[in-house]
Amino acid sequence: MQQPLGEQIRVRLEQDAPVFAEKKGFQEAWRQIKRDRFLYALAALPLLYFVVFRYLPMVGLIIAFQDYDPFLGIGAMFSLDNFVGFKHFTNFFDSIFFWNVVRNTVLISFYKLLFGFPLPIILALLINEVRITVFQRTVQTISYLPHFFSMVVAAGIVRAMLTPQGGLLNQAIVAFGGEAQAFLTDPNLFRSILVTMDIWQQAGWNSIIFLAAMATINPEMYEAAAMDGANRFQRMWYVTLPSISFAIVIILIFRIGGMLDAGFEQILLLYSPSVYSVSDIIDTYVYRAGLIGRQYSFGAAVGLFKSVLALILMYMANKVAQYLGQEGLW
Amino acid sequence: MTTQSRPTRRQFLQGVGMVATGAVIAACAPPVAAPAGDGGAMETPEIWFGTTNPCPGGGNPERTDAVRQLILEETGVLVNTNILPPGAAATEKLNLLLASGTQPLDLFVGNWPDFKGITLPMDDLLEVHGADILAGHSDLDWRMMKDFEGTTWGYPRLGLMGHTHFPYFRTDWLAEAGLEIPDTWDGMEHAYEAMKENHDEAVIVAMGRRHLMYNTLGAFTEHGFSRWIDPADNMLKPPELQPGYQDWLAKMNEWWDNGWLQRESFANPDYRAMLKTLTIGVWLGWYSRMTIWWDQIRRDAGYEVEDYDFALKITGPAGVAKTNNAGSNSAYMIPRKSNYPEAVIKYANWIYEDGPDDVTNYLIASWGVPGEDWEWVDKEGKVARLHSAGSTVCEEKYSRDFQITLGLGPETWATAVKLQQDDGTIEWNRHWQHINTYWNQYEGGRMPVDFDVPYDRTAIRDAFPGEPDFERFVEEESIKFITGARPIVEWGNFVDEMNNAGLEQWSELYTQQFRLYHP
């Protein structure tokens, strides 16, 4: 049976390692690059993308420590005259909204993780158990569909559903004798709406990776479990779940690393002054201060603060995963 | 017989790679910058505006080009537009345009103190090329364009306005209840109750707290929606700390609890869609939603009876409910990076030319080429006829691309123009009639204490970085008081929180600037 591509590459690299160790020469490296030129060519554009759009812009983080005026051009970024140290960080920490935006960011992300992370796994497990192909594919298509709506369209749908002026949900409530509610302006409901919308949009799509992991499980394991008398639930519990645990952990680490991305577009499109107190997150704060308020340096400082926090979170999650016996990311 | 050599697979791939690389480099390369203009005799100055447009994608390219050519012939200036997206995204896009080193931008709109340092002083330009612009505005308008040293940073977009806030009432519902448009606070509440009695769905709609305050706060406070001088310490204070503001909050909370205020009044809903539901009994928002949006909805739907009209003046316990709109220091400005500042003023001055008696140039910038897009029916009597109906789609008409004199001045003058309809009748557009009649009628509202002070909010923000947060905090908490999320008994705590959030600093900085103009 042919090995998967990733395994082939790993074996090849292991084979090459001693050669590198022995020769260590530029010529040898060049020889190998030439040999694998198509693989390198394949990686070149994505690498270029990351260099140009992800790493080079990091130079701009310098403005977090300056009073930078973008209208003076990029040259002003490298002038020491504008250097103000940690002033913008201090201003953010002193802001009356500091704890509020941090709390909202963490809480919204946490709720999305808590409710939004297990659901794709459950959905994948259920889809995996469906034996009627047509039904399985229909469910998959329907559950993937909302992922392809742009956030503007999705937010429009949610608004149209929830508005007290003729919204579908309110029409139903009124039809049953209830009173129309302004769901989107209710601070008690707003976060729940965000989480529900997020699950509706992403659960199907996020289940794909788990379905893919399930596809790699050796069918003989199921046969053996069945012969041992395991019912379908037990097979799911004792075979499927442990077999995809590596994928679950890696995705969880990624999710925790991105935990401070609480859904900028979604919140920006749905929030209003009535619910600022429960919905204003670091990203919406940066957007207002930076792009709308033209406090670019301040915005960059807040953004950098968020990135550092995210890095710490990811590092911690990775450590915890390794501690629990999983592979982790590095 | 010739031998044709076919490229090898390697050569083919190399060729494709080179072409692709070239295409990527070409696509990423910045456009060739326009040469710095010196107004040389042979050079046609090409200028770019950053403005919003009723058609976000622009109008018909051919019609737009025809107008561009006419303007070129008339002024010697080639005009172009960077259309900004609607809403808050306009600010975002404008900031990117301003910061861009490659995209040309020669004119934009905003509050001039926010852009000081990146815009050109306009005094000399106006003196040389803008005589009509200078003559087209009042001293107050120009005062709002100048810093304390007397430097002019733009020409006026918005200034003191009397026409922007009136409470609108559903007239057919009033008639049904046997009532007239009210002129007192109690009358307003009674009118609404009567509507509600007959139509359970009737609601009062406020376009957020700001518009609600413009329309109603004066009924409970001495200064209405205005900063005010606190006699206790002779310092400028936010409107929220006026005596009477708590009463107003309590009243608004009562409206909320009674279910009178529409539940999305503070949530930026789709007001146009809301107007279409015919559930709005009282409208306490920005006037043009009625004069433009509602009027269009009414025409499209063919409503004969359903309509709205406004109260000129509502008087409450503390006096006139409405506050006039000081309009901030909104200005048309020229960025420092502009290559042709003279051409910008020259073109703007052309629009002002011969006004207010002759607004032809304004109408060219707004409607297009005379004789093709519109025509005068009676120039003296200010009657014109549009060649395309108001409902014509963007793709088929010129869409105001080169209009850079909205607000005060030429636009106000042009509101005197009436339109001849297809059936020959002459109609004065509801929106224009409204502006023309009321823009300078200030007696129906309170005058803000500091209506003539062009605050430099950038300077305030530099000195008090938490100022935007402070404003936001006051807004957020006030809404909580209205919706009952925070009980009014917590008012004292709120004031303490305002103090902790920087009230003193806010007060000092605003008072400092206020005193420059009112020693």
Contacts between the chains, C-beta under 8 A, distances in Angstrom:
chain1	res1	chain2	res2	distance
A	69	B	117	7.0
A	69	B	118	7.5
A	70	B	95	8.0
A	70	B	98	7.8
A	70	B	99	3.9
A	71	B	98	5.8
A	71	B	99	5.9
A	71	B	117	7.3
A	71	B	118	4.0
A	71	B	335	7.7
A	71	B	336	7.5
A	71	B	337	7.8
A	73	B	101	6.1
A	74	B	101	7.5
A	91	B	465	4.5
A	91	B	466	7.1
A	94	B	466	6.8
A	95	B	466	5.9
A	95	B	469	5.2
A	96	B	466	6.8
A	96	B	469	5.4
A	96	B	470	7.5
A	96	B	473	5.7
A	96	B	497	7.9
A	96	B	500	7.3
A	96	B	501	4.7
A	97	B	469	5.4
A	97	B	472	7.3
A	97	B	473	7.5
A	159	B	269	7.6
A	159	B	270	7.5
A	163	B	264	6.7
A	163	B	269	6.5
A	163	B	270	7.9
A	164	B	262	7.6
A	164	B	263	4.8
A	164	B	264	6.5
A	165	B	262	7.5
A	165	B	264	7.2
A	165	B	269	7.5
A	165	B	273	7.3
A	165	B	274	5.4
A	165	B	277	5.1
A	165	B	279	6.5
A	166	B	277	5.9
A	180	B	263	7.5
A	181	B	263	7.4
A	182	B	263	3.2
A	182	B	264	5.5
A	182	B	267	7.0
A	184	B	264	7.3
A	184	B	267	5.9
A	185	B	263	6.2
A	185	B	264	6.1
A	185	B	266	6.5
A	185	B	267	4.5
A	185	B	483	7.5
A	187	B	485	6.2
A	272	B	264	8.0
A	272	B	266	6.1
A	272	B	267	3.6
A	272	B	268	5.3
A	273	B	208	7.1
A	273	B	209	7.2
A	273	B	266	5.2
A	273	B	267	7.6
A	273	B	475	5.8
A	273	B	476	5.7
A	273	B	479	5.0
A	274	B	266	4.8
A	274	B	267	5.6
A	274	B	479	5.6
A	274	B	483	6.3
A	274	B	485	7.8
A	275	B	267	7.8
A	276	B	472	7.4
A	276	B	476	4.9
A	277	B	476	6.2
A	277	B	480	7.5
A	288	B	468	7.4
A	289	B	468	7.0
A	291	B	91	7.4
A	291	B	92	4.8
A	291	B	95	6.2
A	292	B	88	6.4
A	292	B	91	5.3
A	292	B	92	6.7
A	292	B	95	8.0
A	293	B	461	7.8
A	293	B	468	5.8
A	294	B	95	5.8
A	294	B	114	7.0
A	295	B	461	7.6
A	295	B	465	7.7
A	298	B	465	7.0
